[in-house]
Amino acid sequence: MYPVSDRFLARLAESHTPVTQVQLFLTDGQVVDLPHTGGSVQVDRGQAIRRTCTVTCPDPSLIPRTPTDQLATYGARLRISRGVDYGDGSSELVPLGVFRLDSVDGDVSEGPATLQGKDLSAIVQDDKFTTPYTATGTVVAAVTALIQRSIPDAAVISLIVNTGIGRRTFEIESDPWAAVQEIAAAAGAECYANADGEFVIATLPDLLTTDPVWAIEATEGGVYISGNRAMTSDGVHNGVMARGENASENSPPVSYLAVDNDPNSPTYWSGPYGRRPTFYSSSTLTTTGACQQAAVLKLAQAKAPNASGDISSLPNPALEPGDVLRVRHEDGSRELHQAAAFTVPLDLGGAFPISTISAKEDA
C-alpha cells in the first residue's frame, strides 16, 4: 500500500469528501491543472501495462485542432491523485499514476473532452527494437538499461536480491517491455510502473507471510460493501519447470521444477488435484539457482487462481496490486485476500470493486 497516515485510512470509513487532482504536463513545459467531472484509474497486475486512465474534462479546448496543439499534446503526460478532505482545511492526496496521454476526443463545441492514457511502461513497450539488442550482466542492470533506453531519466527501484543473467539477444521488432519481464523473471521477480511513475523490480508478496495492510470488514464503521468467492481450475498449474540453455555462452542446460508442496493446498502436487505442470524457458537462466527463482515466481502466479474473490468496498486510492487484505464477510467468516485488480473512481462513486488472485481462511 502507498504510504499514508493512520488518519487517512480511518477517514476512508467515515463520511468524507474525496479530493482529486489531474495535472497535464504538456511537451512545451506547461503544467495545467485540469478541471474534471469524472473518470477513473484502472490498475491490473495481470495486464502488461498495469495502470491505465480515463479522465472526463468539461473544457473542449483541450481537443487538439492545429499542428501546434498536436505537438504540445503528443507525448504529454498526466499525473492523477485522489485523497480525502479532512474538513478542517487540510487534505491528504495519494498518487494514482503518471500516464502518457494517448488520446483526446469529444465534441469540439460543447465538450466534454475524454482523455485516455497508459502508464510509462507503454513508452518502453512501444519502442520496439530496430536492431538486435543484447542484454547481459545482472537482472537489475539489464532491466535498468532497457527502461532507460526509452526513458533516459526513468527512476528504477530494485527490491530484490540481484542475480547474474546469461547473454540474451532480442530480435528486431521484439517488445522491450516483454524483454524486461523476461529478465526480471530470472530473479523470480516482475517489473512495473508504480503510482509515482517510477519503475519497480520486486517479487509478489507471499499471502501467508505478509501482514495485511487494510481491513475490509462488514461491521459498523467498516468499509465492506459486498463479496463473492470463486474457485476454478482453468489455467491453474501446480508445478512450473524453468529451463535455461545459452548456446552463445556455451552454457550447459539447466532446469528446476517448483511444485506446490503444501499438503493443505487444494492444488497440492501429490494430492487429488493431480500433477498439472507448465513450462518456462529463457537463455537468461544459466544456473540452477536462477531457474529455481524463476520457477518459484511462475508457480505463485500459476496456482494463484485456486481461490479468487471479488470484494466491493469503499474506495481506497492507496491500494497496490499484491497488497494483502483482511476481509470479514457479513456472515462473520474471515479471509485473507491478495489484491490483483481494481478501479479507482475520480468522482464521488461509492463502490470500489477489487479482484483478488488468491484467498485463504484467516484464523
N, C-alpha and C positions, 0 to 999 in steps of 0.2 A: 504494500500500500504506500502511496505517496505520503511523505511525512506531513502530518497535520497535528494540530493541537487536540488535547482531550476535549476542549470546549467545542471544537468543530464537530467531532463525532457525536457528542451529546446533543448538539443543536440539530443534527440531521433528523432525530426522532421527535423534535418539537416543532410546533408551528413556527415557520420562518419564511422569509422572503429570499428566494435564490438570487444570486448575483452572477451575471455572466458578462464576459468581455470577449470581443472579437477584434483583433488587430490585423490590419492588412499592410504588409511590407512590400511596397512597390519596388520595381527594379531601379527607379530613378532616385531612390533613397527616402522617399516619403513614407511616413507611417501614419495610417489612417485608422482611427477608432470607428469601427463600423456600427451604426445603429442596426439592430436586427430584431426580427419578430418571431423567429423560430429557427429550427434546425436541430442537428444532433451530431454527436461524435460516436462512431461505431468502432468498437475495439474487439478484435477476434484473433486469438493466437493461432487459430487453425488456418488463417489466410497468410499468403506470402507477404502482403502488405498489411501490417497489423492494425493500423489506425487509418480511418477514412472519415471525412466530414461533409456535412451539408449545412449551409447557412442561408437563411432567407433574409434578405435585406430590402427595405421598402424603397430604396433610392435607385431608380433605373439608370442614373448617370454612371453607375459602375459598369454597365454593359459596354464593352469596347466598340467604338464606331470608326475611329480613324487609325491609321498606321501608328501614330504616336501613342494612342490609347493601348493598342495591341502590344507595342514594345514595353510599355510600363506594366502590362498585365502578364504577359508570357514570362514565366519564371518568378512571378510574385509568390509570396508566402503568407500564410495565415497562422496566427498564434491564438489559440482559443483557451479560455479558462472558465471555470464555474466555481462558485463558492456560496457562502452564506452571509447574510446581513445580520449582525447581532442585535440590531435595534438600538444601539447606544452610540451610533455614529461610526462604529468600526465594522469591518468585514474581513473575511479571510477567503482568498481565492486559491484554487488548485489548478495547475495547468492540465489541459486535456490533450495537448499535442501541438506540434509545429507541422504545418502541411504545405505542400506545394500546391498552389492554385492551378487546377486543371481545366475548369470550365466556369463560364459566367453566362447565364441566359435569362431571358424574361421579356416582358412587354416593354418596348423601348419608350413608350409614352407614359404608361401608368405603373409599371412595375408589377409585382416585386421582382427583384433580381435574385436568382438562385446561384450560389457559389458552391462548387464542389472541389474537394482536394484529397490528396493522399499524403501519408507521412513521408519523411525524407528518404526512406528506403526505396521509394519509387524512382528517385533520381539515379540511384545505383542500378536498379533493375533495368531502366531504360537505356543506360549507357553500355549497350552491347559491345562485345569485343569486335574490333575491326581487324585485328591481327591476333595470332595466337598469344595467349597470356599464360605465363608460368608462375605458379605460386610455390614457395618453398620456405624453409626456416621453421618458425613456430606458428602455432594457431593464432596467437594474438597479433604477431607481426604481419602475418599474411592477411588476416581479416582487416586489420587497420589499413594496410596498403590498398586493398581492394576498395574499401569505402572512400578513402582519401583520394584515390584515383579519380573519383567522380565529384567528391565534395572535399576540396583540399583543407578546409578549416573545420571539418567534422570532428567532434569530440567522441572518442571511443573509450568506453569504460569496461575493463575486464574484471569480472567477479569469479574467475576460475583459476585453477592451477594450470599454468601454461604447459604446453607439451609440444614436442617437435613433430613435424609432418614430413611425409615424403614429397618429392617433387611431383607437382600435378600441373599439367598443361591443359588449358581450356581452349577449345577451338573457336574460330571466327563465328560470330552470331550467337555465341553462348551467353547465357544470362548471368551477369556478375553477382546478382543478389543470391541466385541459387548456388553459385560458387562459394559465397560467404557462408551459407548454411552448411554446405558440404564440409568445408574446412572446420567450422565450429564443431561439427559432429565428431571430428577426430578427437576432441577433448570432452566428449559427452555433453556438449553444450548447444545452445542456439543463440542467434543474434537478432536483435530487434531495435527499432527506434522507440525510445521511451517518451513520456509526456513532455519532457523538456527539449525534445528534439535531439537528444544525444543517442549514440549507439551503444548498446549494452551486450556484452558477451556473458551469458550466465547459464546455469543449469536450472531445470524445472524443480521447484521446491518439492520435497517429499511430503506427501499428505500426512503420513503417520508420525513424522518427527518435527514438523514445522508448527509453531504456535499459531492459533487462529488470530487474525488481525482485526476481525469485526464480527459482532454477534447480530444475527438476523433472527429475532425471536417474536413469536406470536403471543406476546404478553402485553399488559398495559404499559404504554410508553415504548413499545418495541417498534421496529421498522418493517416487520414481516407483513406481506400482503397475501401471498399465496405460494404454493409449492407443488411441483409434480416430481415424481421419481420414476425412472425407467431403467430397464436392462435390455441389452441387445448383444448378440454375438456376431453381428455383421461387421466384418473388418477387424475383429478382435483376435489378436495373436498373443500367445503366452510364451513365445520364445523368439529371440532375434539372433541370427548368426551374422556377425560383421566380419567381412573378409577384406584383405588388402594384398595387392601384388603390384610392385612397381618395377617394371622392366627397365625403365630408363635409369634406375639406380641399382639395377641388378639385385634387388631385394628378394629374398625367398618369400613364398606365400605365407601369410599368417591369418589366423582366424580366432574367433571366440564366440561361443554360444552362451547367451544370457537367457535364463529361463525364470519363470515365476515359481520360486521355490517356497512360497508361503502356503503351508497346508490349509490355512484358514481362508485362502483366497478362492473365489469361485472359478478362477482361471488357473488354478494350481497345475503345474506341468505334469505331475504324476496323478492327477485326480480325474474325476469323471468327465471333465471338460475335454479331455484328450490333448494330444500334442498338436499344436497349430503354429508352427514356426513361420517366420518371414525372414527375408534376407536383405542385407545391405552391404555394398562393396564400394571401395574408393581407393585410388592409388595413394591418397594421403595417409593411409593406415599402413605403417611399416613395422609395427611391433604388436605383440600380443596384447600388451597393456593398452595401446591405442585402440585396438579392436574391442577390448573389454569396455572402455569408456564409451565408445560409440554404441555398442550393443546395449549397454545399460540405459542410455538415454532413449534409444529407439524402443526399448521394451516398455519403459514408462509410458511412452506415447501409445504403443500398440495395444497394451492391455487396459488403458485408462477407461474406455467406454464400458467396462464390465458393470458399472453403475453410473448413471448420469441423472442430472436433475435440471429442472428449470424453476428457479426461485424468483419471485417477484417481490421487491421491497421498495422502500422509499429510496430516492437516488443518492448514491454516494460517489461523487466525482473523483475521489482519491483512490478508488479501487484499481487494482492492476491484475492482468491475467496471471494465474498461478497463485494468487492470494488464497490462503486457507480461511474458510468461513465457518463459524459455528451457527448451525441452523436449528431452531426449535419450532416444530410444527404445532398446529392448533391442537392435535391430539396428545401433545406432550412429548412425543418422540424427538430425539436429538440426533443430529448427524453432523459430520464434518464434510464440507464440500470444497472443491477447488475451482475457482473462477476460471472460465475459458473465454467467454464472450459476453458482451453487454453493450447497451447503447445509452449514452448519457444525453438527456434532452437539454436543449438550450432555452426552453420555455418553462412554464410552471407545471408541466406534465407530472402526474403523480407516480405512475408505475415505472419500475426500473427492472426489467427482466434480466436475469443472469443465467446463462447456460453454464453448466459445470462439466468437467471432464472426468470426475470421479467423486465417489461419495462413500463414506464409511460411517457405521454407527458410532456415536460419541458416548463413551462410557461415563 
